[in-house]
Each structure stands twice: as structure tokens, then as C-alpha cells.
Amino acid sequence: MLFISKQGHVDAERVKLAIHPAIERGPMHKVNGIVVHQTNGPTAQSTFHSYQHKDANGAHFLIDKDGTIYQTASLHRSTNHVGLMKSKCLLEKSCTPAEFKKIKRMDLHTRSRHEENKGWADRFPAKRDSIGIELVGKAFGDKGKEIFENVTDEQNESLGWLIMELSDTLGVSMQSIYRHPEISHKNKTEASTARW
């Protein structure tokens, strides 16, 4: 179990605090899921630099290629790390006929807002109720056909440890842990080599 301070900071030997307030948003009252990302940047420092900008997007943790784990946002605050959400009932083929018709007519932005307004059991984790974990890793190739580099063994080991600890501490089911492209409209290769 992890110790989490009143500020939402993890107190663990393996986790280095590198909080970036610019990526923190509104309060997060409940954590329902964990979403694993890749940065599309070459280093932890390049990601930290991007977190300096006003209204920057980011996640709660960053795992460097050598396995170093940084906490970059409070666990009591949401971050913009999910993006445009996919429809859970469309992917699981469980929509009612009426909802299927309604959802199919929506553009991606409207569909994402529609999904965010659903109750937890009927949708994927949203930015307001999920922890984001970024793995340093760049995508290479032509625009629209980029392929993310493989996650390192050290990153996977740290990711496995962090997910187990967060899952245990916050009561997050292992079935509620996703790679970013599984729940959002992102590059399919992002975090595809991540293991936990």
C-alpha cells in the first residue's frame, strides 16, 4: 500500500516528486481507472518542459526510460490525459438500438461529451476519474503512420510495480486499466508494448 499525503503526493522511495501545477485541473473525488500513455517525446526533461506551459496537458506519473518514476500531479486533482473518449457500448456491442442510432450520428467531440456524462459502469475512465501514467517514448515515421518505440524493460518493471500499488491503494480493478488507444482516439501503437 502507498502512503498518500493530504496534498495527494505519494510518499514512497521509488517515486520522485516532480509536481507541475500547470497540468492539474479540478478535484478528483474518486479514481475508477488507470490509463497508460507514451509521451511522444525523447526524454523526461522534454516532457517536463512541455508541462511548464499554461494549460498544458499531462498525466499524474511519468516513467523515464531507465525506470525512474516521477509523480507530476496530485492524486487529488484531475489532469487532461484522456482526450476524445470512445463509446464503450459501441466497442462492446452492448448499445441499445436507440443509443446505437444516436451515437452513430454524433461527431467525435459530441460522442466524447456524451460518454463523459454517463455513469462509471457505462463508460471508460474519463479524465475526471482516472490516473494517467506516461512512459517516455517517441513515435517515428510518416505523419498518420507513426509507430511508437518499444517500452524498455526498466519502464515495464516500474509500470508493473506502480499499477499494482495504485490498484491496491485506491481500489482500482485490474480490469479498469487501459492503454490510451483502447479508450480514446489515439495512435494504436501508443503504449502497445507496455506490460503490467
Phi, psi and omega in degrees: 000141178269148170268126179243123183289173177300334179277355181086020181260137179280131176252094180212144182302326184279351185247123177262131178283128175214059187292133178238095184304335181296338180265352181278139180243221184289175181295148174242110186273333183216139176254118180255343183201172177229135182238128183258129185236171163236148191284332193061033174228155186279337186217164173297321181298323179294325177290314177303320178299317180294332179286350180282340184285143178303136179061030178294151172268152179185182182234175185283332182225153175226129178247117181285167183298333179274003179094356178297131180256125175246135168267124186249351178211153178295144176284356176263002182235145175278161174226157177276088182233354184267318182080203183287117185283145172276159178277120180295316183291330176293314181293324181270359181055045181238009179293147169291158178305321180293316180291321178304312180299314181297312183294320182298336180275350185275145170283171186300321180293314180295318179297319180297314178298319178301315180295317182299332182277353179282161174290162187306315185294339185261005182214170174280169176300138178253171180299332184281347183219031178218152175267134176257136176237119178263138172250128178298127180180135185261150173258139182235150177122182181291149180306131182088347180232020182297150176235127180287143176294158180295143172289140181284160176301320179296320177296315180297322179296315179293321178298315179301315179298312184296316179297316179298316180294315179295317180301314181294314184291318186262357179071034179269126179294144177296340176282352181253027177244126189228152164281146184311313183293346179288332185241353185219159182279090184224172176302126185298338183272353180298124179061019182293337179260007177287139181228141175214000000 
